[in-house]
Amino acid sequence: MAVPEHVAIIMDGNGRWATKRGLPRLAGHHKGASIVEGIVRHAADVGIKYLSLYAFSTENWKRLSDEVSGLMSLLERYIAEKLSALKANGVRLRFAGRKDRISLRLRAAMEAAEAETVDAGGLQLIVCIDYGGRQEIIDAVTALVADGVTDVTEESISKRMYLPDVPDPDLVIRTSGELRVSNFLLWESAYSEFYFTDTLWPDFDDAELDKAVESYSSRDRRKGGA
């Protein structure tokens, strides 16, 4: 079975999972965060080398302040509680997105986690926070202008993306039944395969990931060729 090198996941459905159970939305986010460790472990087991998770978009700042602050606290808590386990399993933790709107405390925790796992030789876990695909392209073009580049190519733009050393995603998964990309990895997913599932993110498990990988494996990836 062909295994994708890079899988990116739009983790959608936390709020609906909580609402269906009469719980506050933040309870859904906590439940969604609790399954990440298992998905990371299983992804490594099946041979995936890069796993990108869409944790917080540039548009998510529009949500109620209590939910936003709760999500930021949840990420800080995840780093503090899971970093040792990630290191023990050889996982390199990285972050993609803008950092100017993130608190100094959380930013310091993110930078420390990246530094502590930089030499890990296993799966790379990329958490996309305050990330937007359009904003990433704008930032890349801004860097091109600042560098005085006039001969603009795909390569010159790709080199100025947030994580230029990370290969484009082979497979993009979206949970919860929504059929859109929501401003996620717009440049990088030009030739990605997409997999949509009705499963809400807090209910996503190893078997669901296997289904997505199996679907990917059955496809003929020609990338524009005959």
C-alpha positions in Angstrom: 0.0 0.0 0.0 1.3 3.4 -1.0 1.6 5.6 2.2 1.6 9.4 1.8 4.7 11.0 3.0 2.9 14.1 4.2 -0.7 14.1 5.6 -2.4 17.4 6.5 -5.6 17.4 8.5 -8.3 20.0 8.9 -9.5 19.0 12.4 -13.2 20.1 12.2 -16.2 19.3 14.3 -15.1 19.9 17.9 -17.9 22.4 18.5 -20.6 20.2 17.0 -19.3 17.2 19.0 -19.8 19.2 22.2 -23.2 20.7 21.3 -24.6 17.2 20.5 -23.7 16.2 24.1 -25.0 19.4 25.7 -21.4 20.5 26.5 -19.7 23.9 26.0 -17.7 24.2 22.8 -14.4 24.3 24.7 -15.1 20.8 26.0 -15.1 19.6 22.3 -11.8 21.3 21.8 -10.3 19.5 24.9 -11.7 16.2 23.6 -10.2 16.9 20.1 -6.8 17.7 21.6 -6.9 14.4 23.6 -6.8 12.3 20.5 -3.9 14.0 18.8 -1.2 12.0 20.6 -2.8 8.7 19.4 -3.1 9.9 15.9 0.5 11.1 15.8 1.7 7.7 17.1 -0.4 5.8 14.6 0.7 8.1 11.7 4.3 7.3 12.6 3.6 3.6 12.8 2.1 3.5 9.3 5.1 5.3 7.8 3.8 8.9 7.5 6.8 11.3 7.9 5.0 14.7 8.2 1.7 15.4 9.9 0.2 18.9 9.6 -2.7 19.8 11.9 -4.8 22.9 11.3 -5.2 24.0 14.9 -6.2 27.7 14.6 -6.8 29.8 11.5 -6.3 33.5 10.9 -10.1 33.6 10.7 -10.6 32.0 14.1 -9.8 35.2 15.9 -13.4 36.2 15.0 -14.7 33.7 17.5 -15.8 34.7 21.0 -12.9 35.8 23.2 -13.5 33.1 25.8 -13.2 30.4 23.1 -10.1 32.0 21.6 -8.4 32.3 25.0 -9.4 28.7 25.8 -7.9 27.4 22.6 -4.6 29.3 23.3 -4.5 27.9 26.8 -5.2 24.4 25.5 -2.3 24.6 23.1 0.1 25.8 25.8 -1.1 23.0 28.1 -0.6 20.5 25.3 3.0 21.5 24.8 3.7 21.4 28.5 2.1 18.0 29.0 3.0 16.2 25.8 6.5 17.4 25.0 8.3 14.7 26.9 6.3 12.0 25.2 6.9 13.5 21.8 10.6 13.6 22.4 10.6 10.0 23.7 9.0 8.9 20.5 11.3 10.9 18.2 8.7 13.4 17.1 9.9 16.8 16.0 7.4 19.5 16.9 7.1 22.5 14.6 4.7 25.4 14.1 3.5 27.2 11.0 1.7 30.5 10.8 2.1 34.1 12.0 3.2 34.7 15.6 2.7 38.4 16.0 -0.8 38.0 17.5 0.1 35.1 19.8 1.0 35.9 23.5 4.6 36.1 24.4 4.2 33.3 26.8 2.8 30.9 24.3 5.3 32.0 21.7 8.1 31.2 24.1 6.7 27.8 24.8 6.4 27.1 21.0 9.9 28.2 20.3 11.3 26.2 23.3 9.5 23.0 22.1 10.8 23.5 18.5 14.4 23.9 19.9 14.1 20.8 22.2 12.9 18.5 19.4 14.9 19.9 16.5 17.2 16.9 16.3 14.4 14.3 16.5 14.6 11.8 13.7 11.0 10.6 13.5 7.8 12.0 12.3 7.5 15.8 12.1 4.4 17.2 13.7 3.5 20.6 12.3 0.9 22.5 14.2 -0.6 25.3 12.1 -1.6 28.2 14.5 -2.8 31.6 13.3 -2.3 30.1 9.9 -4.0 31.2 6.7 -3.1 30.0 3.2 -3.7 33.4 1.6 -1.7 35.2 4.4 1.2 32.8 3.8 1.3 33.6 0.1 1.1 37.4 0.9 4.0 37.0 3.3 6.0 35.1 0.7 5.4 37.8 -1.9 6.3 40.4 0.6 9.6 38.6 1.2 10.2 38.4 -2.5 9.8 42.2 -2.8 12.0 42.8 0.2 14.7 40.6 -1.4 14.5 42.5 -4.7 13.5 39.4 -6.7 12.2 40.3 -10.1 12.4 36.9 -11.8 9.5 35.3 -9.9 9.2 31.5 -10.2 7.3 28.8 -8.3 10.6 27.8 -6.7 11.3 31.4 -5.5 7.8 31.6 -3.9 8.0 28.1 -2.4 11.4 28.9 -0.8 9.7 31.8 1.1 6.8 29.8 2.5 6.7 29.3 6.3 8.3 25.9 6.2 10.1 25.6 2.8 11.9 22.4 3.7 8.6 20.5 4.3 7.3 18.7 1.2 3.8 19.5 -0.1 1.1 17.4 1.4 0.2 14.2 -0.5 -3.1 13.9 1.3 -5.4 16.5 2.9 -8.1 15.1 5.2 -11.1 17.1 6.4 -13.3 15.8 9.2 -17.0 16.6 10.0 -18.5 16.4 6.6 -17.6 19.9 5.3 -16.4 20.0 1.7 -14.1 22.9 1.6 -10.4 23.7 2.3 -11.0 26.8 4.5 -7.8 28.6 3.5 -5.5 25.7 4.4 -2.2 25.2 2.6 -3.6 26.8 -0.6 -0.2 26.9 -2.3 1.1 23.6 -1.1 -2.0 21.5 -1.8 -2.1 22.2 -5.6 -1.7 18.5 -6.4 -2.8 17.0 -3.1 -5.3 14.2 -2.8 -8.4 15.1 -0.7 -10.3 12.9 1.6 -13.5 14.0 3.3 -15.2 12.2 6.1 -18.4 12.8 8.1 -16.6 11.8 11.3 -16.2 14.6 13.8 -12.6 15.2 14.8 -13.1 14.1 18.5 -14.3 10.7 17.1 -11.5 10.4 14.5 -9.3 7.4 15.4 -6.6 5.0 14.0 -9.2 3.2 11.9 -10.4 6.4 10.3 -6.8 7.4 9.4 -6.3 4.0 7.9 -9.4 4.5 5.7 -8.0 7.8 4.4 -4.6 6.2 3.7 -6.2 3.3 1.9 -8.3 5.7 -0.2 -5.1 7.6 -1.1 -3.3 4.4 -2.0 -6.0 3.4 -4.5 -5.7 6.7 -6.5 -3.7 7.2 -9.7 -1.6 10.3 -9.0 -0.5 11.7 -12.4 0.0 15.4 -11.4 -1.1 16.6 -14.8 0.6 13.9 -16.7 -1.1 11.4 -19.0 
